[in-house]
């Protein structure tokens, strides 16, 4: 099924679709994607009970063509969950993208599912995967499907750099000084070693 769609979309459409990703023009990407589904996807292939993973596989196959310019990651655990697809550009000047897909049998829920997808990307911190690559921002993309209908939302996000572990600093606290070794002189404790002085200070007792 998916292979047939790839053949029918045509090379020009592929280039337009992928160019919109590389330039960060997600409005154009959505329009091209809608046209792609309208023109190539069979209504029988995308039935009412089509699972989210079917759309996931469709996109994974599409993004395979980006292998020379992007690292395509799918279904890996980072942050607090498992993301659907992340595109990591080999040219770090190009935008990264985190995709989360939703599928519903109720077209009236598409907008709600898009919001849920975007919230999931942020709340589960899928960005941890990109931060490992030194990438400081990406487009979060939520796409919801109902058969051949779709809605998409995207948000640009900047990531804070990871905090470095604190380094040890000198302390001004007063430390307890242990007593001197046993062979220390009594004078070290402020005690005179002169026996005559000690005798002079000793109270005299008359017989």
C-alpha positions as CSV (number, residue, x, y, z in Angstrom):
1,X,0.0,0.0,0.0
2,X,2.6,2.5,1.1
3,X,4.9,1.6,-1.8
4,X,2.2,2.4,-4.3
5,X,1.6,5.8,-2.8
6,X,5.3,6.6,-3.1
7,X,5.3,5.7,-6.8
8,X,2.2,7.8,-7.5
9,X,3.2,11.0,-5.7
10,X,6.0,11.8,-8.2
11,X,9.5,13.1,-7.9
12,X,8.6,16.8,-8.1
13,X,6.1,16.5,-5.3
14,X,8.7,14.7,-3.2
15,X,11.1,17.5,-3.6
16,X,8.5,20.2,-2.8
17,X,7.5,18.3,0.3
18,X,11.0,17.8,1.6
19,X,12.1,21.3,0.7
20,X,9.3,22.7,2.8
21,X,10.7,20.8,5.8
22,X,14.3,21.9,5.2
23,X,13.3,25.6,5.0
24,X,10.9,25.3,7.9
25,X,7.9,26.3,5.8
26,X,5.4,24.0,7.6
27,X,2.4,25.8,6.1
28,X,3.5,24.7,2.7
29,X,4.3,21.2,4.1
30,X,0.8,20.9,5.4
31,X,-0.8,21.9,2.1
32,X,1.4,19.5,0.2
33,X,0.7,16.7,2.6
34,X,-3.1,17.3,2.3
35,X,-2.7,17.1,-1.5
36,X,-0.6,14.0,-1.2
37,X,-3.3,12.2,0.8
38,X,-6.1,13.5,-1.4
39,X,-4.4,12.3,-4.6
40,X,-2.7,9.1,-3.6
41,X,-4.3,7.6,-0.6
42,X,-7.1,5.2,-1.1
43,X,-10.3,5.7,0.9
44,X,-10.4,2.0,1.5
45,X,-6.8,1.8,2.7
46,X,-7.5,4.5,5.3
47,X,-10.7,3.2,6.9
48,X,-12.6,4.4,9.9
49,X,-10.5,2.2,12.3
50,X,-7.1,3.0,10.9
51,X,-4.6,3.0,13.7
52,X,-2.1,5.7,14.5
53,X,0.8,3.4,13.6
54,X,-0.4,3.2,10.0
55,X,0.1,6.9,9.5
56,X,3.3,6.6,11.5
57,X,4.6,4.0,9.0
58,X,3.5,6.2,6.0
59,X,5.5,9.2,7.3
60,X,8.5,7.0,8.2
61,X,8.6,5.8,4.6
62,X,8.3,9.3,3.2
63,X,11.1,10.6,5.5
64,X,13.4,7.7,4.4
65,X,14.1,9.8,1.3
66,X,15.7,12.4,3.6
67,X,18.4,10.0,4.8
68,X,21.1,11.9,3.1
69,X,20.3,15.2,4.8
70,X,18.6,14.1,8.0
71,X,19.0,11.4,10.7
72,X,15.5,9.9,10.9
73,X,14.8,8.6,14.4
74,X,11.6,6.7,15.3
75,X,10.0,5.2,18.4
76,X,12.9,5.7,20.8
77,X,12.7,6.4,24.5
78,X,13.8,9.9,25.6
79,X,12.5,12.3,28.2
80,X,9.4,10.7,29.8
81,X,8.2,8.7,26.8
82,X,8.7,7.4,23.3
83,X,8.5,9.8,20.5
84,X,7.0,9.0,17.0
85,X,9.5,10.6,14.6
86,X,12.4,13.1,15.0
87,X,14.2,14.6,12.1
88,X,17.8,15.7,13.0
89,X,19.5,17.7,10.3
90,X,23.1,16.9,9.4
91,X,23.4,20.6,8.6
92,X,22.8,22.1,12.0
93,X,21.7,25.4,10.3
94,X,18.5,23.6,9.1
95,X,15.5,23.1,11.4
96,X,14.9,20.0,13.4
97,X,11.4,18.5,13.7
98,X,9.6,16.4,16.3
99,X,6.5,14.7,15.0
100,X,3.6,13.2,17.1
101,X,0.7,11.5,15.3
102,X,-2.9,11.0,16.4
103,X,-5.7,9.0,14.8
104,X,-9.4,9.3,15.4
105,X,-12.6,8.0,14.0
106,X,-14.4,11.3,14.7
107,X,-13.4,14.2,12.4
108,X,-14.7,16.8,14.9
109,X,-11.9,15.8,17.3
110,X,-9.1,16.6,14.9
111,X,-8.3,20.0,16.4
112,X,-8.3,18.6,19.9
113,X,-6.0,15.8,19.0
114,X,-3.6,18.2,17.4
115,X,-3.4,20.2,20.7
116,X,-2.9,16.9,22.6
117,X,-0.1,15.9,20.3
118,X,1.7,19.2,20.8
119,X,1.3,19.1,24.6
120,X,2.6,15.6,24.6
121,X,5.8,16.5,22.8
122,X,6.5,19.3,25.3
123,X,5.4,17.6,28.5
124,X,7.2,14.4,27.9
125,X,10.4,16.3,27.0
126,X,11.2,14.5,23.7
127,X,13.6,17.4,23.1
128,X,16.1,15.5,25.2
129,X,17.1,13.6,22.1
130,X,18.0,16.8,20.3
131,X,19.8,18.4,23.2
132,X,22.2,15.4,23.1
133,X,23.1,16.6,19.6
134,X,23.7,20.2,20.8
135,X,20.5,21.4,19.1
136,X,18.9,24.3,20.9
137,X,15.5,24.4,19.2
138,X,13.1,22.6,16.9
139,X,9.6,22.7,15.4
140,X,7.1,20.6,17.4
141,X,4.6,19.1,14.9
142,X,1.3,17.5,15.9
143,X,-0.7,15.8,13.1
144,X,-4.2,14.3,13.6
145,X,-5.9,12.0,11.1
146,X,-9.4,10.8,10.4
147,X,-9.3,8.6,7.4
148,X,-8.1,10.9,4.5
149,X,-8.8,14.1,6.5
150,X,-6.0,15.7,8.6
151,X,-5.1,18.7,10.6
152,X,-1.7,19.8,11.6
153,X,-0.3,22.3,14.1
154,X,3.3,23.3,14.7
155,X,5.1,25.4,17.4
156,X,8.7,26.6,17.3
157,X,10.6,25.8,20.6
158,X,13.9,26.9,22.0
159,X,15.6,24.7,24.5
160,X,17.5,25.9,27.5
161,X,21.1,24.6,27.7
162,X,21.6,21.7,30.1
163,X,22.9,22.9,33.5
164,X,26.4,21.9,34.3
165,X,27.1,20.1,37.5
166,X,28.3,22.5,40.3
167,X,32.0,22.6,40.8
168,X,33.7,22.4,44.2
169,X,34.4,25.7,45.9
170,X,36.7,26.6,48.8
171,X,34.9,26.9,52.1
172,X,35.4,29.5,54.8
173,X,33.9,27.4,57.5
174,X,36.0,27.0,60.7
175,X,37.1,23.4,60.9
176,X,37.6,21.5,64.2
177,X,41.3,21.2,65.0
178,X,42.1,17.8,66.5
179,X,44.2,17.7,69.7
180,X,48.0,17.3,69.3
181,X,49.7,14.0,69.2
182,X,50.5,12.3,72.6
183,X,54.2,13.3,72.4
184,X,53.3,17.0,72.3
185,X,54.8,19.2,75.0
186,X,52.6,20.3,77.9
187,X,53.5,23.8,76.9
188,X,51.5,23.3,73.8
189,X,48.4,23.3,75.9
190,X,49.3,26.4,77.9
191,X,50.5,24.3,80.9
192,X,53.9,25.1,82.4
193,X,56.4,22.3,82.6
194,X,58.2,24.0,85.5
195,X,57.5,21.9,88.7
196,X,58.6,24.8,91.0
197,X,55.9,27.0,89.5
198,X,53.3,24.4,90.1
199,X,54.5,23.9,93.7
200,X,54.4,27.7,94.3
201,X,50.8,27.8,93.2
202,X,49.8,24.8,95.4
203,X,47.9,25.9,98.6
204,X,50.1,25.5,101.7
205,X,48.7,23.4,104.6
206,X,50.2,24.0,108.0
207,X,50.7,21.2,110.5
